[in-house]
Amino acid sequence: MPTINKSTTKIAPSLLAADFTRLGEEVDRVIAAGADMLHFDIMDGEFVPNFGISPLSIAALRDRTEIPFDVHIMVTHPFRYIDALADVGSDMITFHIESDDEPYAVISAIKAHNIKAGIAFSPKTKCDEVLPFLADIDLVLPMSVEPGFGGQSFIPDTLNKIEQLHQFINKLENSPDISVDGGVTPEIGPIAAQKGATILVAGTAIFRSEHPKDAIDQLRSIDTSI
């Protein structure tokens, strides 16, 4: 398999794993370490049994940096969140195909704000569910853990989904990013990139590291012997 240039693999530290008592300092730390974007998880306690970061927190951090904000919404009714998330400075909003709102309506609502639209899908959902939408979105996210909680182990079958999506995207005129979120470690990240992932979302591997720059550099590395 050909090596993917590491400069095309973007690293998105997931704020869900950060120390919330000093969130601003945590953001500064991972940006200095080489993060390409920041990943935010929004949850409603209904679609998943947990709550994440609020739009107010995103707004507070938006004044701190200009790097892209990648916002992943795990909510039952994503349409209700679009305006608020656009207003606080989101650069990309990714919603779940399993949510209750009509996908094209959500995509249109996101793009009406001149920001990027993405679709995520949970581990039990097949790639076929998102294929019809790939030509209209900027990112597809096959979840590599069950959505809603950090610190889970990577589900190996996600690599097959990444490869399938990559093969399908190669036939399109547009090239949406393939993001991977959940259990991404410095060992797994390069393998996912070889399969076709272009964005690696990592929380614990970066924020819990004493040397986040080393963790990010390892995530970018490509082992051609794999």
N, C-alpha and C positions, 0 to 999 in steps of 0.2 A: 504494500500500500504506500502511495507517495507521501512524503513528509509534508505536513501543513506548516507553513511559515508561522513561527510563534508570534510574530507581530500582528497576525490577524486574529489571534485568540485574545478576547477581552476578558479581563478579570473583574468581577462584580462582588465585592464583599457584602455579605448579607447582614444588615444591621440587627437582625433578630438575635444574633449571637454576641452583640456588643454589650459593654457594661453601660447600662442605662443611667447610672448615677453620674456618668461623665461622657455623655454621648458626643458632645462637640469635640472633646479631646480624642475620642475614639475615631471619629471621622478624620480629623487632622492626621492621625497616626497612619491610617491605611492609605490615605491619599499620598502622604509622603513616601509610603512604601511602594507606590506605583499602581494603585488601583485605577482602572479605566472608567469606572462608573460605580454608583452605589445602588444596592438592591434593597428595596423596602417591601415588607409584607403587611398588607392590610387584610384584616379578618373581621368577620361580623359576629362570631360566636354561634352562627347558625349553619353556614355552609361547612365550616370546620368548628370543632368545639374549643375554640381558643380566640384570643384577641391579639392583634399585632400593634403596629405603629399607627398613630393617628395623623390625619392631614396637618394638624397643628405642629407636630414634631417635624414633619417634612418641611413645612414653611420656615420653621426656625433654622433648620440646617441649610435651606436653600440660600440664605444670605451668607453662608459660610464658605461656599464653594461654587464653582461654575461647571464642575464635571457632571455628566448626565445622570439623571435620577431614573432608575428602572423600577417601576412600581408594579408589584404583583398583587392583584386583588383576589382573595379567596372568599368570595361573598355570593350570596344567593341571587341578589339583584344588582349586578354590576352597573347597570344603567344609572342607578341613583347616585353613584359615586363619581362619575366622570367629571362633572363640572367642578366639584370641590377639589379633586386631585389635579385637574388642569390649572386651577387658580393658584395652587400653592407651588407650582413650578415643576410638575412631573414632565419628563421628556419622553417617557414611554409608559403605557399602561397595558398590562397583560391580564386578561380575565380568563375564567375557566369555561371550557366548552360544556361542562356539566351544569353550569348555572342555569337559572330559569329564564333569563332574557334571550331574545332572538339574537344570534351572533352578528348578523349583518347590521342590525340596528345599533348594537354596541360598538362595532367597528366604525360605523359612520359617525356616531357621537364622539368617539375619541378623535378621529381625523378632522372633525369640524373645528377642533382646537389647534390644528396644525401640529399635532404630536403623533408619535408612532404608536401603532396598535399591535398587540400580540395576543396569542391564544395559548393557554396552558391546558394540559390534560393530565389527569391522575393516573397512577400506575395501572389500574384495572381497565382503563379506556384504551381502545385500539387506535393506532395511527389513522386508520380509515376515517375516523370521526372528524379529523381536522384537515385532511387532504383537500376537500373542496374549497377551503378558505385560504390556502397558502398563497394564492396569487393576489390576495387583497390585504395581506398583513405584512408586518415588518419583522415579526419574531414569532417562533413557535417554541413552546417549552414543554417537553415531555418530563413530567415530574419523576425524579429518581427516588423519592420517598413518598409516603402518604402525606398529603398537604396538612399543614396546621401546626406542626411541632418541629423544632430544630433538634439537632443531635442524633438523627436516625442514620442507619447504615444504608449505603447506596444499594439500590436494587439492580443486580447485574443485567436483567433483561432490557434495561433502559438503553444499553449500548446497541442492541439490535434495532430499537426504535430510532435512535439517532441515525444509524446507517440507512434505514429505510427512508427517513425524512430527507436525508442528504441526497439520496439517489433521485427522489421525486423532485426536489428543489432544483437539481441540476438541469431539469427539463423545462423550467420556467424562465420567463424573461426577467422577472425580478428575482432577487435572492434574499429571502428573509433569513435573519439570523436563526440559528438553532442554539437555544440556551439550555443549560443543564442546572438543575437546582435540587439539592438534597444529598447529603453524604459525600460531597465532592472533596476529595483529599488530594494532596500532591502526587499520590500514586495513581489515582483514578483519573484526575483531570487530563493529563496528557493522552491517555487512552481514548477518552471521550472526544478530545480534539482530533485525534487521528480518524475517528469514525465520522467526523463532520461537524462537531460542536464548534461554534464560534464565540460563545459567551459561556464562561464558567462562573456560576454563582457559588461562593463558598463562605460559610459563616464561621463555624468552629475552627476550621483549619487556619483561618487568618486571624480572627480576633482573639483566639485563645493561645496564639503563638507568641513567644517572647520576641521573636524576630519575624514580624509580618512580611518584610521585604523578601526574606528567604523563602517564605511560604508562597508568596506570589510568583517569585522567580521559578520555583519548582513547578507550580501550576502551569506556567507558560512553556516549560521545557517539553521537547518532543523526543522520545526515545525511539529511534528508527529501527531498533531491534525487536520492538514489540510486534 
